[in-house]
Amino acid sequence: MMKFFVQYASAITLLAVSSLFTWYEGSAIREHPYEWPYTAFFSQKIHGEVLTVSDISVWDHFVYAAKFSPLFPSLMIISIGYLLCLTGIIVFRNSERKMGIFHSVSSVMYGVLSFLLTDPSTTGGTVFMGIFSVLTIIHIILAVWTFMKKNMRTVTE
């Protein structure tokens, strides 16, 4: 259990640090009003039309950083994915069937996210599509491996 604690602590630390850097990099949206109609998604939902810097939501900093400076947002996504995977391993460690289903559902989730970013128009969109595609493939492989391992045990017993 200690090995999971160290991994959780590391992933949470990476998530916190990358979130701070993402938030900082995304604050550049305040200096680019021509991007507000296209990037200030949350602010438009809250305030309607974004007219001043004070209308910009903190959440839009993350959107802007994801679109134009994807390094730290990518680290955020990877650390969140790793935390989800660790949680699945801990919760379903006693059931190979449930672990296989977990990886199957995860692969579908990442596949949908990758599909939503098909034909990206920004650097960040391209990076995120790639990350989600790789995570989809990883979870498909883990699901197949888990189901095959379960079936091999059944055959040899």
matplotlib code that plots the C-alpha trace (Angstrom):
import matplotlib.pyplot as plt

x = [0.0, 3.0, 3.9, 0.5, 0.8, 4.1, 2.7, -0.4, 1.7, 3.9, 0.9, -0.9, 2.3, 2.7, -0.9, -0.7, 2.6, 1.4, -2.0, -0.2, 2.0, -1.0, -3.0, -0.1, 0.5, -3.2, -3.4, -2.0, -5.7, -6.1, -3.7, -5.3, -8.9, -9.2, -9.1, -12.0, -14.8, -13.0, -11.3, -13.3, -15.8, -16.6, -16.7, -19.3, -21.4, -21.2, -21.3, -22.6, -20.4, -16.9, -16.1, -13.5, -10.6, -12.6, -15.2, -12.5, -13.0, -10.1, -11.1, -10.6, -6.9, -6.7, -8.5, -6.2, -3.1, -4.4, -4.9, -1.6, 0.9, 0.0, 3.0, 1.7, -1.9, -0.7, 1.1, -2.2, -4.1, -1.4, -1.3, -5.2, -5.2, -2.5, -4.5, -7.6, -5.7, -4.1, -7.6, -8.9, -6.1, -6.7, -10.5, -10.6, -7.4, -9.3, -11.4, -9.8, -13.2, -13.9, -10.4, -10.9, -14.2, -12.5, -9.8, -12.5, -14.6, -11.4, -10.5, -13.9, -13.8, -10.3, -11.4, -14.4, -12.2, -9.7, -12.6, -13.9, -10.5, -10.4, -9.1, -7.8, -7.1, -4.5, -1.2, -2.8, -5.7, -3.2, -1.3, -4.4, -5.7, -2.4, -2.4, -6.0, -5.2, -2.2, -4.2, -7.0, -4.5, -2.9, -6.2, -7.3, -4.0, -4.5, -8.1, -7.2, -4.3, -6.5, -9.2, -6.6, -4.8, -8.2, -9.1, -5.6, -6.1, -9.5, -8.1, -5.1, -7.2]
y = [0.0, 2.3, 2.1, 3.4, 6.3, 7.4, 7.2, 9.1, 11.8, 12.2, 12.4, 14.9, 17.0, 17.0, 17.9, 20.8, 22.2, 21.8, 23.4, 26.5, 26.8, 26.3, 29.0, 31.4, 30.7, 31.0, 34.4, 35.7, 35.6, 38.9, 40.6, 39.2, 40.5, 39.3, 35.7, 36.3, 35.3, 32.0, 31.1, 32.6, 29.8, 29.8, 33.6, 33.7, 31.1, 33.2, 36.8, 36.5, 38.7, 39.3, 43.0, 43.7, 41.9, 41.6, 39.4, 36.7, 33.6, 31.9, 28.7, 30.4, 30.7, 26.9, 26.9, 29.5, 27.6, 24.3, 25.9, 27.8, 26.5, 22.8, 21.6, 22.1, 21.3, 18.1, 17.2, 18.0, 15.5, 12.9, 13.2, 13.1, 10.0, 8.4, 9.1, 7.6, 4.5, 4.1, 4.4, 1.7, -0.6, -0.2, -0.5, -3.4, -5.3, -8.3, -8.7, -9.2, -9.0, -5.6, -4.4, -5.3, -3.5, -0.5, -0.4, -0.9, 2.0, 4.2, 3.4, 4.4, 7.7, 8.6, 7.6, 9.9, 12.8, 12.1, 12.0, 15.3, 16.8, 15.5, 18.2, 20.5, 24.1, 24.8, 23.3, 22.4, 20.6, 18.5, 17.7, 16.7, 14.6, 12.7, 12.3, 11.0, 8.7, 7.2, 6.8, 5.1, 2.6, 2.0, 1.2, -1.1, -3.0, -3.2, -4.4, -7.1, -8.2, -8.4, -10.4, -12.7, -13.2, -14.1, -16.5, -18.2, -18.9, -20.4, -22.6, -23.9, -24.6]
z = [0.0, 0.6, -3.1, -4.0, -1.5, -3.0, -6.5, -5.4, -3.7, -6.8, -9.2, -7.0, -6.7, -10.4, -10.9, -8.4, -9.9, -13.5, -12.6, -11.2, -14.2, -16.5, -14.7, -15.0, -18.7, -19.4, -17.8, -21.1, -22.3, -20.5, -22.9, -26.0, -26.3, -29.9, -28.4, -26.0, -28.4, -29.2, -25.9, -23.0, -23.0, -19.3, -19.1, -21.9, -20.0, -16.8, -18.2, -21.7, -23.9, -22.5, -22.7, -20.1, -18.4, -15.2, -17.1, -17.7, -15.6, -14.0, -15.8, -19.1, -18.2, -18.4, -21.8, -23.2, -21.9, -23.3, -26.8, -27.0, -24.4, -24.0, -22.0, -18.5, -19.4, -20.9, -17.7, -15.9, -18.1, -17.8, -14.0, -13.8, -16.0, -13.8, -10.7, -12.3, -13.3, -9.8, -8.3, -10.6, -9.8, -6.1, -6.2, -8.7, -7.7, -6.5, -9.6, -13.0, -14.7, -13.1, -13.9, -17.6, -17.6, -16.0, -18.7, -21.4, -20.1, -19.8, -23.4, -24.6, -22.6, -23.9, -27.4, -27.3, -26.1, -28.9, -31.4, -30.2, -30.9, -34.5, -36.9, -34.2, -35.2, -32.5, -31.3, -28.0, -29.7, -31.7, -28.6, -26.6, -29.5, -29.5, -25.7, -25.7, -28.6, -26.8, -23.6, -25.6, -27.0, -23.6, -22.0, -24.9, -24.5, -20.7, -21.2, -23.7, -21.5, -18.4, -20.2, -21.8, -18.5, -16.9, -19.7, -19.6, -15.9, -16.6, -19.3, -17.2, -14.1]

ax = plt.figure().add_subplot(projection="3d")
ax.plot(x, y, z, "-o")
ax.set_aspect("equal")
plt.show()
